[in-house]
Amino acid sequence: MAAQYFDPDPAVASRLGTVELTLPDARVELTVDRGVFSAGRVDPGTLALLRAAPDPPAAGNLLDLGCGYGPIACTLARRAPGATVWALDVNRRARQLATANAAALGLTNLRVLDPAEVDPGVRFAGLWSNPPIRIGKEALHNMLATWTGRLAPGACAWLVVQRHLGADSLAAWLTASGWPVRRVASKQGYRVLQVGPAR
Ligand SMILES: C[S@@+](CC[C@H](N)C(=O)[O-])C[C@H]1O[C@@H](n2cnc3c(N)ncnc32)[C@H](O)[C@@H]1O
């Protein structure tokens, strides 16, 4: 099977590079590598999410589900220095990059982990994700059901999904699963969705 950005251990040889993450509140350089998602540039969906989502809660556990090399996790950690950011990814190379990027930016309020390492009793004050649509619908639904189920009362998830990769059907599935879903932005083919808070 062809190599994928969600392989636990990418087989493709490493070739480090850098990308610039430019947001209204900061501009930083991040290290990227082959075998991780969007190594050539910060994904436009990720940018749309980080521009459209409101500031994260100042404290508590914040979840970046599928952190890749860490653009979302590092932004959350910088925007909420009093919170703990849980940056989760199944891809070991992505976790190594996210760890290195956080350290290079002097961010100490992150925990970069394999999702299986997280105590199921941990509750999150918010969830941010550019989710791995390409893992397939069933796996994606299972992953989102698991982690939205670990949101604290009153907390929301903020997701970005490309329209042509099924943003509207994902929103419909979340609604059918009992979550209020609101489209907060729609830009260049990407939808940013607010999921929750639970009724
Ligand atoms: C679309 S990429 C987004 C990466 C990064 N957040 C960004 O914005 O560049 C989705 C990420 O989810 C990861 N992933 C795939 N399956 C996962 C799972 N079951 N749990 C957590 N992360 C997963 C992939 O390895 C990939 O890094």
The ligand as a MOL file (V3000), in Angstrom:
LIG
                    3D

  0  0  0     0  0            999 V3000
M  V30 BEGIN CTAB
M  V30 COUNTS 27 29 0 0 0
M  V30 BEGIN ATOM
M  V30 1 C -4.8080 16.2050 8.2520 0
M  V30 2 S -3.4460 15.8270 9.3080 0 CHG=1
M  V30 3 C -3.2980 17.3300 10.2900 0
M  V30 4 C -1.9290 17.4800 10.8950 0
M  V30 5 C -1.6960 18.8120 11.6220 0
M  V30 6 N -2.6620 19.0250 12.6950 0
M  V30 7 C -1.7500 19.9710 10.6570 0
M  V30 8 O -2.7010 20.7550 10.7730 0
M  V30 9 O -0.8570 20.0790 9.8010 0 CHG=-1
M  V30 10 C -4.1770 14.6610 10.4380 0
M  V30 11 C -3.2190 13.9690 11.3960 0
M  V30 12 O -3.9490 12.9880 12.1350 0
M  V30 13 C -3.1020 11.9000 12.4050 0
M  V30 14 N -3.9150 10.7190 12.7440 0
M  V30 15 C -4.3760 9.7330 11.9300 0
M  V30 16 N -5.0950 8.8420 12.6280 0
M  V30 17 C -5.1130 9.2930 13.9100 0
M  V30 18 C -5.6940 8.7950 15.1020 0
M  V30 19 N -6.4210 7.6870 15.1410 0
M  V30 20 N -5.4990 9.4840 16.2320 0
M  V30 21 C -4.7580 10.6180 16.2320 0
M  V30 22 N -4.1820 11.1320 15.1250 0
M  V30 23 C -4.3490 10.4700 13.9750 0
M  V30 24 C -2.2690 11.7600 11.1410 0
M  V30 25 O -1.0840 11.0280 11.3770 0
M  V30 26 C -2.0480 13.2290 10.7710 0
M  V30 27 O -0.8420 13.7060 11.2980 0
M  V30 END ATOM
M  V30 BEGIN BOND
M  V30 1 1 1 2
M  V30 2 1 2 3
M  V30 3 1 2 10
M  V30 4 1 3 4
M  V30 5 1 4 5
M  V30 6 1 5 6
M  V30 7 1 5 7
M  V30 8 2 7 8
M  V30 9 1 7 9
M  V30 10 1 10 11
M  V30 11 1 11 12
M  V30 12 1 11 26
M  V30 13 1 12 13
M  V30 14 1 13 14
M  V30 15 1 13 24
M  V30 16 1 14 15
M  V30 17 1 14 23
M  V30 18 2 15 16
M  V30 19 1 16 17
M  V30 20 1 17 18
M  V30 21 2 17 23
M  V30 22 1 18 19
M  V30 23 2 18 20
M  V30 24 1 20 21
M  V30 25 2 21 22
M  V30 26 1 22 23
M  V30 27 1 24 25
M  V30 28 1 24 26
M  V30 29 1 26 27
M  V30 END BOND
M  V30 END CTAB
M  END
